[in-house]
Amino acid sequence: MVQPDLIIGGGTLLTMVQGEKPLQQATLVIKGDTIEGILTSSGETPPFEGAQVLDATDCIIMPGLVNAHGHTAMTLFRGLADDLPLKQWLFEKIFPAEAKHLNEETVYWGALLGCLEMIASGTTTVSDGYFLQDSTARAFQNAGLRALIAQGVIDFPAPGVPDPTQNLAVGKAFIERWKHGSALIRPGLFCHSLTTCSDKTLQEAMRLSQEFSLPLQIHLSETEEEVEEVIRRTGKRPVLQLDHLGLLNESLIGVHAVHLEDEEMDLLARDKVGIVHCPESNMKLASGAARVTDMVKKGIVVGLGTDGCASNNNLDLFKEMDMAAKLSKVRTLDPVNIGAAAVLNMATVWGAKVLGLEKEIGTIEVGKKADIITLDLRKPHLVPLYNPLSTIVYSASGADVKDVIVNGRVLMKDRAFTALDAEEVMAKVREISDKIRS
Ligand SMILES: [Zn+2]
């Protein structure tokens, strides 16, 4: 075996490979950015000399979580406007605050704060859609997280895009700047929704995404009001309208998908459109409860996202998993659906598939990228351990994450950040919030 750079040893390993049981006393051997070996206590002893060692005794070792939808810099607006209907929240509070306060500097610090929060709660890959995305990409690059960073496209004046006729030109220029800019960052486009982007904008965004072989994200059927607006304008429900425009394909990522009829789900399954479920945002804005059980039964791949911090108000995917399971049970009045295993798949392997990254991440396997977290079980609320899946989904929180590794690099060790100065980032965002408040 090659001389490893990093050893994570002594824990209960959850590979998230379908059908594999948790492995006791497991050791991961990492060389560079790649998982080189998975050993159990009965296996050969690796040559530890010279390698960094993370002790995972009394820990669960698992794949880093995939936050498949967010607007990271919206941490700036955490708690600014709560308890309002989506349209009022968006048009009266959030859009005006964004127009007034977003610039390259504020987006950078807001995104960096979000990166800190996600590292601290075990997220290693993020799909982000926002404006001024060079700043977001720089923040993610400095944080060391893996990310799909998508430039927002909307047919209104937006931060960094005062002339909406230039929205796709700005998006294309962003993609060209970042397509080879970093091993961990992929650029892309994010169309805000069917009610804020014209048919022509949507089609051109898809054409560009396919030209660069990148995913296209869109908020889809988030509220009943949005569905009715699309029907009024086009005579069709949103997914049928997307089909009519020729937009349903594997590059499309539909976010929310709260209000879907069977026929729409059949089309999404037929064309392998990935869906991102954001239960906490849907609950907070009273958008409704997505039919996750039905989507999964029909073969749609569903990932999990926090959405922006202003509609959540945190970026902790452990909480999101808990809520995803419980919201589905409330919606169906069936305690069996959705279970802990499915929810954990959504936050790892299915999320990776939605983002087109399943060959690199989402499971712990030899040859995959070393995106790994450890979860410290030496806490009263995590004892005893009968079923690691249940413990992770229903008992743990992001605060129980001990170590975070992305692409073989340790970003948090024993809950201490290794790449970022958290105090500096929090101080900068407090400074910005003073201006937003005034
Ligand atoms: Zn969103």
Residues whose N, C-alpha, C, O or C-beta is under 5 A from the ligand:
A	BS01	ZN	D307 G308
